[in-house]
Amino acid sequence: MSQQQRMPWIVGVSGASGTPFAAAVLRGLLAAGESVDLVVSRASRLTLLDETGISYRDAHWREDLAAWLARGADGKPETFDVDLSGVRHWAAGDLAAGPSSGSYPAKGMLIVPASTACVAGVALGLSKDLLQRAASVTLKERRKLVVAVRETPLSGQTLKQLVALDEAGAVVLPASPGFYAGATHIQDLVDFVAGRVLDAAGVPHQLYRRWEGELGGGSPG
């Protein structure tokens, strides 16, 4: 009997601020038993270094990713314990990588966070790196693409590009935390956004308290 084919979610991390959102999404996918193909753009590595002090290196991606995902949104190290056995790393400049082809099996792609430059590249089909190419493939293959844009304010040109992505079938999901779930820590706000990304992908999680129609239900008391 042949082994069941691996069907990962492709996760692209672009250069926008918001690396804790990406970490929370990755932890949520792995906790749900999902496989992950990870593409960390060159620009996002600068953001990651600035926001966390962690250098993400292709040759040492596993130890760098472990340090990143173990870190809480408040900056505290070793907050989370994560099993990375379901993760496969692809270098951002590797345009011959698996996710660059429509014949490569994947459930879809989540771009978290998505910078305006990334939004433009995907909307215009530029495919200047593996992240953009994988997103273009996801759209052409009619797979789920969730774009968690993290920028404010948004220019008219970016708004047009987001509309173009919506019309192409992507889910445009601004990284906007909700407060009705009773957040008391920064991690709660980060997890809310990550949970909404996973909701859009159809991946089960318990990252935030859902609205149940009761006013004041999220009050910490």
Disulfide bonds with the S-S distance in Angstrom:
none
